[in-house]
Amino acid sequence: MQPDEVRIHDTREWIARSREDLDMAAFALTPKPPFLRDCLFHSQQAGALASARKLVAEVFACLPSEVQSSRPGTVRDDEPTTT
């Protein structure tokens, strides 16, 4: 994958997880009485995922291109590998 494709994929994953948390928050309100703590927890998680993703994207965009091309969890050609 090209770096832009990776960012698009990662962003879609974060948005999907955020939507899942919103769905869980809504579901927690369906029983009588509703599960308010669960609703609040999943609402907070959804907001945190959405805002964290935006913050990461803004910080990432400010980095030099050589740093942008090295993603966490990947090994660059100039780094020694340890096994």
TADAUR-V829666 format. One record per pair of residues at least 24 apart in sequence whose ideal C-beta (glycine too) atoms are under 10 Angstrom apart, sorted by the first residue. I is the first residue (numbers start at 1). J is the second residue. D is the distance in Angstrom with one decimal. If there is no record, write none. Layout:
BEGIN
I	J	D
I	J	D
END
This chain:
BEGIN
1	71	9.9
2	69	9.7
3	60	9.8
3	65	8.9
3	68	6.2
3	69	5.8
3	70	9.6
3	71	7.8
4	68	9.9
6	69	9.8
6	71	6.6
6	74	9.5
7	56	9.7
7	57	7.3
7	60	7.7
7	61	9.6
7	68	9.0
7	71	9.3
10	53	8.1
10	56	8.8
10	57	9.1
10	71	8.9
11	53	6.3
11	54	9.4
11	56	9.4
11	57	7.1
13	49	9.8
13	53	9.1
14	49	5.5
14	50	7.4
14	52	7.7
14	53	4.1
14	54	9.2
14	56	8.6
14	57	9.4
15	46	10.0
15	49	8.2
15	50	7.4
15	53	7.4
16	49	9.6
17	45	8.3
17	46	8.3
17	49	5.6
17	50	9.5
17	53	9.3
18	42	10.0
18	45	7.8
18	46	4.6
18	47	8.0
18	48	8.6
18	49	4.2
18	50	4.9
18	51	9.5
18	52	9.6
18	53	7.8
19	46	7.5
19	49	9.4
19	50	9.5
20	45	9.1
20	46	8.2
20	49	9.4
21	45	4.4
21	46	3.8
21	47	8.6
21	48	8.8
21	49	6.8
21	50	9.3
22	46	4.7
22	47	9.2
22	49	9.8
22	50	9.4
END
